[in-house]
Amino acid sequence: MDEESPPTTTTTTTPLLHHHRPNWWRQIPTNTITSLTFHKTTLWSELGGSVGDLGTYIPIVLALTLVSKLDLSTTLIFTAFYNIITGLLFGIPMPVQPMKSIASVAISETPLLTLSQIAAAGIGTASVLLFLGATGLMSFLYKFIPLPVVRGVQLSQGLSFAFTAIKYVRYEQDFAANKQGDARPWFGLDGLVVAVSAIVFLVITTGSGETYNNNVPPEAGKGRRRVRMLSSVPSALIVFITGIILCFVIDPTIFENLQLGPSKFHVLKITWDDFKTGFIRGSVPQIPLSILNSVIAVCKLSDDLFPEHEASVTAVSVSVGMMNLVGCWFGAMPVCHGAGGLAGQYRFGGRTGASVLLLGVGKLVLGLLFGNSFVRILNQFPVGILGALLLFAGIELAMASKDMNTKEESFVMLVCAAVSLTGSSAALGFVCGVVLFLLLKLREVDCAPDNGDDE
C-alpha cells in the first residue's frame, strides 16, 4: 500500500492589511479600556516604558535648542499634550518623536535653517501626511507594500539606532556642533564605566526583552521567580533618574540658574520664502521617512506587538498631520510617531497608552515648572546613559524582522536594509526593495505557451 505523501505548504508574503478594521474614530472611546483588559500591566511597568524613547528624544531636542534656538518650554508643553492625546487615542505606547531628517538638516547643513523654516518644514510634511491619511491613499500603500520591504526598513532603522548608541557610549558628543569628540574616558561621571554599568543593569533586569505572565506558578523554580521579579523592575526609569541626578553632580551651578515658570507662547511669523526653503530642504527628505517609518513601519510593529490592538494607518497619518499643523505655528519642534520609539517603550515595559500618558504628564510638569532653563539640565545629561537606552530601543526594533519565513523574503529584507544603511536613505532602500521583490515575482511567471495537456 502506497503511503500518502505529506501535504506541501508554501509561505507567501501577504499584504499588510489582511483583515477588516472598523473606522478608527469609533475605537477612540474604548482604546484605553481595551488595552488595559488585554495587557496585565503595572504602574511601575508603564513608568519604565514611558522613558524608553528618550534616547532619541533628548539629543535631538537639545541640539535644536542650542543650535536653532528652539523654545524648549513650548516644545515640552506641546509634546506633553501630544503624548497625552495619543495615549488616549491609540491605547498603546505610541511615541511622539522629533522628525529626524528635518532636525538633521537644521543643525548640520549650511546655511542653517531658521526656526520659522523648521516650522514650515514640519507644516509641509504634516500637510502631505494629513492628505494621504484623509483620502485613504495611506491605507492603499499600507495594504500593498510587501512585508519583507517593511521589515527591511525596520531593520535598517533599528541598526542605525544601535550604531548611533554605540557611538554615544564610546565617544564624547557635541550636539550643538553636531560633532563627535574624542574617545570617552573610562572613569568619570559620564565615563565608559557609567555607560557600561547602565547596559549591564538593563540586561540583568530586562534580559532579551521577553515577557512573562504576572502569575508565576508555585511549582516554578526559584530562578524563574527571580527572573520574573527582575523583569518587574522599572529599569529604564531608574537609569534615567540616575542620569538626572548625575546632571546636578556634574554641574552644581544648575541650581542657581534654574528659573521657574514657562516661556510665553507666541505665533511664529512664517513667510512664503520660509515655506519654500523649509519644504525643499526639510520636507522633501522627511516625507518618505515619515511615510515609511512614522506610519507604515510603526503600524506594522503595533500589529506585531499588539495584534489585538493594531494602530490604524489612517489614525496615525492624521495624528502626525494634526499635531504639527497646530504646534509648529507656535514654534514647537516638528514631531511624528516612530517605530523605534514604540519598540523602545515596549522593550522597557510599556504595554498601554498609560505609558505615554505618564510621559506627557512628566513633560508638562517640567515645561511649566522650569521652562527654557531645563536645557541646562539636559546639557549635562550623561550621553553614555542615553546611548544605553537607545541601544536597547534599536535592537528591539531590529528584532521585529525575525519573522521572515523564506530565503526569498530574507533576501529582499536584507537588500532593502543594506541600501537604506549605506545610502543613508530609507526611501532609496524602500524603492530598491520593492523593485527586487517584483523582479523575484517575475521569475515565477510562466511565460511558456499553453499547448494543451501532454499525451
C-alpha positions in Angstrom: 0.0 0.0 0.0 1.4 3.3 -1.1 2.0 5.8 1.7 0.3 9.2 1.3 2.8 11.9 0.6 2.7 14.7 3.2 1.0 17.8 2.1 3.3 20.6 0.9 2.9 24.1 2.3 4.2 27.3 0.8 4.8 30.5 2.6 3.9 33.7 0.7 4.1 37.3 1.5 0.6 38.7 2.2 -0.5 42.3 2.2 -0.1 44.1 5.5 -3.8 44.7 5.9 -5.3 41.3 6.0 -8.4 41.8 8.0 -11.2 44.3 8.1 -10.9 47.0 10.7 -13.7 49.3 11.9 -13.4 53.1 11.4 -10.6 54.3 13.6 -12.6 57.2 15.2 -15.1 54.6 16.5 -12.4 53.0 18.5 -11.2 56.1 20.5 -13.6 55.8 23.5 -12.7 52.1 24.2 -9.0 52.0 23.2 -7.6 52.6 26.7 -10.1 50.3 28.4 -9.5 47.5 25.8 -5.7 47.8 26.1 -5.8 47.6 29.9 -8.0 44.5 29.6 -5.7 42.6 27.2 -2.4 43.5 28.9 -1.8 42.7 32.6 0.4 45.6 33.5 1.5 47.6 36.5 2.2 51.3 37.1 5.9 50.6 37.5 6.0 48.8 34.2 4.3 51.7 32.4 6.6 54.2 34.1 9.6 52.2 32.9 8.3 52.1 29.4 7.5 55.8 29.4 11.2 56.8 29.2 12.1 54.1 26.7 12.3 56.5 23.7 14.2 59.3 25.4 17.5 58.1 23.9 16.4 59.7 20.6 14.2 62.5 22.0 16.8 64.2 24.3 19.8 64.5 21.9 17.7 66.0 19.0 15.7 68.4 21.3 18.9 69.5 22.9 20.7 70.1 19.6 17.8 72.1 18.2 17.6 74.1 21.3 21.3 75.0 21.3 21.7 75.5 17.5 18.3 76.6 16.2 17.2 78.5 19.3 14.2 76.2 19.7 11.9 77.2 22.6 12.3 74.2 24.9 9.4 75.2 27.1 7.0 75.4 24.2 8.2 72.1 22.8 7.9 70.3 26.2 4.3 71.6 26.7 3.1 70.8 23.2 4.7 67.3 23.1 3.3 66.7 26.5 -0.2 67.3 25.1 0.6 65.2 22.1 1.7 62.3 24.4 -1.5 62.5 26.5 -3.8 62.7 23.5 -2.1 59.8 21.6 -2.1 57.7 24.8 -5.9 58.1 25.0 -6.4 57.8 21.2 -4.4 54.6 20.5 -4.4 52.8 23.8 -0.8 51.6 23.2 2.6 53.3 23.9 2.5 55.3 20.7 5.6 57.6 20.8 5.9 61.2 19.9 9.4 61.8 18.5 11.3 64.5 16.6 11.2 64.5 12.8 14.8 63.3 12.4 15.5 64.3 8.8 14.3 67.9 9.4 16.4 68.1 12.6 19.5 66.7 10.8 19.2 69.4 8.1 18.5 72.1 10.6 21.6 71.5 12.7 24.1 70.2 10.2 23.6 71.8 6.7 24.7 75.3 5.9 23.1 77.8 5.8 21.3 76.6 8.9 17.5 76.6 8.8 15.8 79.3 10.9 13.2 78.4 13.4 10.5 79.7 11.0 11.9 77.5 8.2 12.0 74.4 10.6 8.3 75.1 11.5 7.5 75.4 7.8 9.2 72.1 7.0 7.1 70.5 9.7 3.9 72.0 8.4 4.7 70.9 4.9 5.4 67.3 5.9 2.3 67.3 8.1 0.1 68.6 5.3 1.2 65.7 3.0 0.6 63.1 5.7 -2.8 64.5 6.5 -3.8 64.5 2.9 -2.6 60.9 2.4 -4.4 59.7 5.6 -7.7 61.6 5.0 -8.0 60.5 1.3 -7.3 56.8 2.1 -4.1 56.8 0.0 -2.0 55.8 3.0 -4.2 52.8 3.6 -3.8 51.8 0.0 0.0 52.0 0.3 0.0 50.0 3.6 -2.2 47.3 2.0 0.1 46.5 -0.9 3.6 47.2 0.3 5.3 43.7 0.7 6.1 42.7 4.2 9.9 42.0 3.6 10.3 45.6 2.4 8.7 46.9 5.6 10.9 44.6 7.6 13.9 45.9 5.7 13.1 49.5 6.7 12.6 48.4 10.3 15.9 46.5 10.4 17.8 49.5 8.9 16.3 51.9 11.4 16.9 49.6 14.3 20.5 49.0 13.3 21.0 52.7 12.7 19.8 53.5 16.2 22.1 50.8 17.6 25.1 52.1 15.7 24.4 55.7 17.0 24.0 54.3 20.5 27.5 52.7 20.4 28.9 56.0 19.3 27.3 57.7 22.2 28.8 55.1 24.6 32.3 55.1 23.0 32.8 58.8 22.1 32.1 62.2 23.6 29.4 64.1 21.7 28.9 67.8 20.9 25.3 68.0 20.0 25.4 71.8 19.4 28.1 71.4 16.8 26.9 68.0 15.6 30.4 66.6 16.1 31.9 63.5 17.6 34.7 64.1 20.0 37.5 62.0 21.5 37.1 58.6 22.9 35.1 58.6 26.1 37.3 58.2 29.2 36.9 55.1 31.3 36.2 56.9 34.6 34.2 60.0 35.5 30.5 60.8 35.9 30.0 60.4 32.2 32.7 57.8 31.6 32.6 54.4 29.9 32.2 52.7 33.3 28.9 54.5 33.9 27.6 53.7 30.4 28.6 50.0 30.5 27.2 49.7 34.1 23.8 51.0 32.7 23.9 48.5 29.9 24.7 45.6 32.3 21.9 46.7 34.6 19.4 46.8 31.7 20.5 43.3 30.6 20.1 41.9 34.0 16.7 43.4 34.6 15.2 43.1 31.2 17.1 40.2 29.6 16.4 39.9 25.9 13.1 41.7 26.2 11.0 38.6 26.8 7.7 39.0 28.6 6.3 36.9 31.5 2.9 36.3 32.9 2.2 38.1 36.1 1.2 35.0 38.0 4.2 32.7 38.4 3.0 29.1 39.4 4.2 27.8 42.8 5.9 24.9 41.2 8.2 27.3 39.2 11.8 27.2 40.4 13.4 30.0 42.4 15.4 31.0 39.4 12.3 31.5 37.3 10.6 33.6 40.1 13.8 35.7 40.4 13.9 36.4 36.7 10.2 37.4 36.9 10.9 39.7 39.8 13.8 41.4 38.0 11.6 41.9 34.9 9.2 43.9 37.0 11.8 46.5 37.9 11.3 49.8 36.1 14.9 49.6 34.8 14.8 52.4 32.2 13.2 54.8 34.7 15.9 54.0 37.3 18.6 54.6 34.7 17.0 57.9 33.5 16.6 59.2 37.1 20.3 58.3 37.8 21.2 60.4 34.8 19.2 63.4 36.1 20.9 63.1 39.5 24.3 63.0 37.8 23.5 66.2 35.9 23.4 68.1 39.2 26.6 66.4 40.5 28.4 67.3 37.3 27.4 70.9 37.4 26.1 72.1 40.8 25.6 75.6 39.4 22.4 74.3 37.7 20.6 75.0 40.9 21.5 78.7 40.7 20.4 79.1 37.1 17.0 77.4 37.2 14.2 79.8 36.6 10.6 78.8 37.5 7.8 79.3 35.0 7.2 78.6 31.3 8.0 81.0 28.5 5.2 82.9 26.8 3.5 81.4 23.8 3.8 83.4 20.5 2.9 82.7 16.9 5.8 82.4 14.5 5.9 84.7 11.5 6.4 82.4 8.6 6.9 84.0 5.2 6.4 82.5 1.8 10.2 82.2 1.4 10.3 80.3 4.6 7.7 77.8 3.3 9.7 77.4 0.1 13.0 76.9 1.8 11.6 74.7 4.6 9.7 72.4 2.1 12.6 71.9 -0.3 15.3 71.4 2.3 13.3 69.9 5.1 10.0 68.4 4.0 11.3 66.7 0.8 13.8 64.4 2.6 11.4 64.0 5.6 8.2 62.9 3.8 9.5 59.5 2.6 10.9 58.8 6.1 7.7 59.8 7.8 5.5 57.6 5.4 7.7 54.6 5.9 8.9 54.7 9.5 6.3 57.0 11.2 3.2 55.4 9.7 3.7 52.1 7.8 6.5 50.6 9.9 5.0 51.8 13.2 1.6 50.4 12.3 3.1 47.0 11.3 5.1 46.9 14.5 2.0 47.7 16.5 0.3 44.7 14.8 3.3 42.6 15.9 3.4 43.7 19.5 -0.4 44.3 20.0 -2.1 42.0 17.4 -5.5 42.6 19.1 -5.0 46.4 19.2 -3.2 47.3 15.9 -2.9 51.1 15.2 -4.8 52.3 12.1 -2.7 53.8 9.4 -5.3 56.5 8.8 -5.3 57.4 12.5 -1.5 57.6 12.7 -1.2 59.6 9.5 -3.9 62.1 10.5 -2.4 62.3 14.0 1.0 63.3 12.7 -0.7 65.9 10.4 -2.8 67.5 13.1 -0.1 67.6 15.7 2.2 69.7 13.5 -0.4 71.8 11.9 -1.1 73.2 15.4 2.2 73.1 17.3 4.6 74.2 14.6 2.9 77.6 14.3 3.9 78.3 18.0 7.5 77.2 17.5 7.2 73.6 18.8 9.5 71.0 17.3 8.2 69.1 14.3 7.2 65.6 15.6 6.0 62.3 14.3 5.3 58.7 15.6 8.2 56.3 15.1 8.7 52.6 15.1 11.9 53.0 17.1 10.2 54.8 19.9 7.4 52.2 20.0 10.0 49.5 20.2 11.9 51.3 23.0 8.8 51.9 25.1 7.6 48.3 24.7 11.1 47.0 25.4 11.1 48.7 28.9 7.6 47.7 29.9 5.1 50.0 28.1 2.0 48.0 27.3 -0.8 50.5 27.2 -1.5 54.2 26.4 -0.8 54.9 30.1 2.9 54.7 29.3 2.9 57.7 27.0 0.3 59.5 29.1 2.6 59.4 32.1 5.4 60.7 30.0 3.2 63.5 28.8 2.4 64.5 32.4 6.1 64.5 33.2 6.9 66.7 30.3 4.1 69.1 31.1 5.3 69.5 34.7 8.9 70.1 33.6 7.8 72.6 30.9 5.5 74.5 33.2 7.9 74.4 36.2 11.3 75.0 34.6 10.6 76.3 31.1 13.6 77.0 29.0 16.0 76.8 31.9 15.6 73.0 31.8 18.1 73.0 28.9 20.8 73.5 31.5 19.9 70.1 32.9 19.7 68.3 29.5 23.1 69.8 28.5 24.7 68.0 31.4 22.9 64.7 31.0 25.4 61.8 30.6 25.4 60.9 26.9 26.6 57.4 27.7 23.4 56.7 29.5 21.4 58.0 26.6 23.4 55.6 24.4 22.4 52.7 26.7 18.7 53.5 26.4 19.0 54.0 22.6 20.9 50.7 22.1 18.1 48.6 23.5 15.4 50.5 21.6 17.3 50.0 18.4 17.8 46.3 19.0 14.2 45.8 19.8 13.1 47.4 16.6 15.6 45.4 14.5 14.4 42.1 16.1 10.9 42.7 14.6 12.4 41.4 11.3 13.0 37.9 12.7 9.7 36.5 11.2 10.9 36.1 7.6 10.0 32.5 6.7 11.7 32.0 3.3 15.1 32.8 1.8 13.4 35.0 -0.7 11.8 37.2 1.9 15.1 37.4 3.9 16.9 38.3 0.7 14.6 41.2 0.0 14.7 42.4 3.6 18.5 42.4 3.8 19.0 44.2 0.5 16.5 46.8 1.5 18.2 47.3 4.9 21.7 47.3 3.3 20.8 50.0 0.8 19.0 52.1 3.5 22.0 52.0 5.7 24.7 52.6 3.2 22.7 55.2 1.2 21.5 56.8 4.4 18.0 56.9 2.9 15.1 54.7 3.9 13.3 55.9 0.7 16.1 54.6 -1.5 16.2 51.3 0.3 12.4 51.1 0.0 12.4 51.6 -3.7 15.2 49.0 -4.2 13.3 46.5 -2.0 10.1 46.9 -4.0 11.9 46.6 -7.3 13.7 43.5 -6.1 10.5 41.9 -4.8 8.8 42.5 -8.2 11.8 41.0 -10.1 11.7 37.9 -7.9 8.0 37.5 -8.6 8.6 38.0 -12.3 10.8 34.9 -12.3 7.9 32.8 -11.2 5.7 33.9 -14.1 5.1 31.1 -16.5 5.7 32.6 -20.0 5.5 29.3 -21.9 2.6 29.0 -24.3 -0.2 26.6 -23.3 -0.1 23.8 -25.9 -2.7 21.6 -24.1 -2.1 18.5 -22.0 0.8 16.3 -22.7 -0.1 12.9 -24.1 
